Amino acid sequence: MSNKKEIIVTGIKYLAITLPLMFFGPFVLTIGFRAANEGNYLFTGIGIIICLVAIVLGFIGVRTILKGLFAK
């Protein structure tokens, strides 16, 4: 039972990391779009990377929680 609990806690930690990235990524991306008008694409690239990392960590977190819930 404790092994399942550890797996679920690990998944929750992934989702805890994902939550701030879900808000910070679009914020940086918006700044990047405004700066892109002036020819600066640095913030746009950083924002896209942050958004992609949030999506990947979200999937990993949900998959880990489901693995902990349905493990035999």
Secondary structure, DSSP 8 states (H G I E B T S, - for coil): -HHHHHHHHHHHHHHHHHHHHHHHHHHHHHHHHHHHTTT--HHHHHHHHHHHHHHHHHHHHHHHHHHHHS--
